[in-house]
Amino acid sequence: MSWLKHGYVAALAATFLVAACGFTPVYAPGGTGTALYGSVTVQAPETLGAKDDSDAYFLVQNLEERLGRTATGAYTLDLNLRTRSEGQAITADNEITRYSVVGYVDYILTRQADGMIVASGNVQNFTGYSATGSTVETLAGERDAQRRLMTILADQITIELLTTVNLAEGRQSTEQAGE
């Protein structure tokens, strides 16, 4: 029973510490998530400069799912998407049996009212697929890897926006701006 009391006290103390440091839940009233949802116009997929139009489409689709879809938002999110495939596993016969799809996205969130950049940055990640099956299996694996990568990149962008942007001041938080 004593350990239960100590655990309760520790949890209560942690709550006060988090509150004291200025932590605000992202989706609480007045939080960044609530303020951004439905207020961000994401750049059209065909203008991202992506090598593959479907990659751009899935990235924008995932971002609009997370940030809400609007044509006339208070903010615009401009993106630059780049992807490449890299062979990862090579047999003694010089056959590539596994590939990685690497993606990079540069983003800029701009407030429409005054043109101020409120956030910018870049994210990168990768996914992989096997090339050991039939041609159809390999193509399906590649498409799936690209879709998963666009989901991961959209998640990373959303997390960075929701956790670092200070919309009241129109700039990123000091931790992000100092990087």
C-alpha positions in Angstrom: 0.0 0.0 0.0 2.9 2.3 0.7 4.2 2.1 -2.8 0.8 3.0 -4.1 0.8 6.2 -2.1 4.3 7.0 -3.3 3.3 6.4 -6.9 0.3 8.6 -6.5 2.4 11.4 -5.0 4.9 11.1 -7.8 2.2 11.3 -10.4 0.7 14.3 -8.7 4.1 16.0 -8.5 4.8 15.3 -12.2 1.5 16.9 -13.1 2.5 20.1 -11.2 5.9 20.1 -12.8 4.5 19.8 -16.3 2.0 22.6 -15.6 4.7 24.8 -14.2 6.9 24.5 -17.2 4.2 26.0 -19.5 3.1 22.7 -21.0 -0.2 23.1 -22.9 -2.0 20.1 -24.5 -2.0 20.5 -28.2 -5.7 19.9 -28.6 -6.8 21.8 -25.5 -8.9 24.9 -26.0 -6.4 27.5 -27.3 -3.8 24.9 -28.1 -1.9 24.8 -31.4 -3.8 21.8 -32.7 -7.2 23.4 -32.2 -5.9 26.7 -33.8 -4.4 25.0 -36.8 -7.1 22.4 -37.6 -9.1 23.6 -40.6 -6.9 26.7 -41.0 -4.1 25.4 -43.1 -4.2 25.3 -46.9 -1.8 22.7 -48.1 0.0 23.2 -51.4 -1.5 21.3 -54.3 0.2 18.0 -55.0 1.0 18.7 -58.6 3.1 21.7 -57.6 5.4 19.9 -55.1 8.0 19.1 -57.6 7.9 15.4 -56.7 9.4 12.8 -59.0 6.2 10.7 -58.6 2.8 12.5 -58.6 1.3 9.7 -56.4 3.9 10.5 -53.7 2.8 14.1 -53.7 -0.8 13.2 -53.7 -0.5 10.9 -50.7 1.6 13.4 -48.8 -1.0 16.1 -49.2 -3.8 13.7 -48.5 -2.2 12.7 -45.2 -1.5 16.3 -44.2 -5.1 17.3 -44.9 -6.3 14.4 -42.8 -4.3 15.6 -39.9 -4.7 19.4 -40.3 -8.1 19.5 -41.9 -8.8 20.4 -45.5 -9.6 23.9 -46.5 -9.1 26.1 -49.6 -9.1 29.4 -47.8 -7.1 28.9 -44.6 -5.4 31.5 -42.4 -2.1 29.7 -43.1 -0.5 28.1 -46.2 1.8 25.1 -46.0 4.3 25.1 -48.9 6.2 21.8 -49.4 9.1 20.6 -51.5 9.2 16.7 -51.7 12.1 14.7 -52.9 12.4 10.9 -52.9 15.0 8.4 -54.1 15.4 4.6 -54.0 18.6 3.0 -52.7 19.6 -0.7 -53.0 20.2 -2.1 -49.6 20.9 -5.8 -50.0 23.0 -7.1 -52.8 23.7 -10.8 -53.6 27.0 -12.2 -54.8 25.6 -12.0 -58.3 25.1 -8.2 -58.0 21.3 -8.6 -57.7 19.6 -6.1 -55.4 17.1 -7.9 -53.2 16.0 -5.1 -50.9 15.4 -1.4 -51.5 14.9 1.6 -49.3 12.8 4.6 -50.4 14.2 7.7 -48.8 12.0 10.9 -48.6 12.8 14.5 -47.7 10.3 17.3 -47.3 11.1 21.0 -46.8 8.1 22.9 -45.4 7.1 26.5 -44.7 4.0 27.6 -42.8 3.0 31.1 -43.7 0.3 33.3 -42.1 -1.8 34.7 -44.9 -2.8 37.9 -43.2 0.7 39.4 -43.1 2.9 36.9 -45.0 4.9 36.1 -41.9 6.6 32.7 -41.8 5.5 31.0 -38.6 7.3 27.7 -39.1 9.8 26.1 -41.4 11.9 23.1 -41.4 12.5 19.8 -43.0 11.9 16.1 -42.2 13.3 12.9 -43.7 12.7 9.3 -43.2 12.7 6.0 -45.1 10.8 2.7 -45.7 11.9 -0.5 -47.4 10.6 -3.2 -49.5 11.8 -6.6 -50.8 12.6 -7.3 -54.5 12.8 -11.0 -54.2 9.3 -11.9 -55.4 7.7 -11.7 -58.8 7.6 -8.4 -60.7 4.1 -7.8 -59.5 5.0 -8.5 -55.9 8.0 -6.1 -56.2 5.9 -3.3 -57.7 3.2 -3.7 -55.1 5.9 -3.6 -52.3 7.5 -0.5 -53.8 4.1 1.3 -54.0 3.3 0.3 -50.4 6.7 1.5 -49.2 6.1 4.9 -50.9 2.6 5.2 -49.4 4.0 4.3 -45.9 6.8 6.9 -46.4 4.3 9.7 -47.2 2.3 8.8 -44.1 5.4 8.9 -41.9 6.6 12.2 -43.4 3.1 13.8 -42.9 3.1 12.6 -39.3 6.5 14.2 -38.8 5.5 17.5 -40.3 2.3 17.6 -38.3 4.1 16.8 -35.0 6.7 19.5 -35.6 4.0 22.1 -36.4 1.8 21.2 -33.5 4.7 21.1 -30.9 6.9 24.0 -32.0 4.8 26.7 -33.5 3.7 29.7 -31.4 0.9 31.1 -33.4 0.3 34.0 -31.0 3.8 35.4 -31.6 4.0 34.3 -35.2 7.3 32.4 -34.8 8.5 29.1 -33.7 9.3 28.4 -30.1 12.8 29.2 -28.9 13.8 25.6 -28.8 13.1 25.1 -32.5 14.3 28.5 -33.6 17.7 28.0 -31.9 18.4 24.8 -33.9 
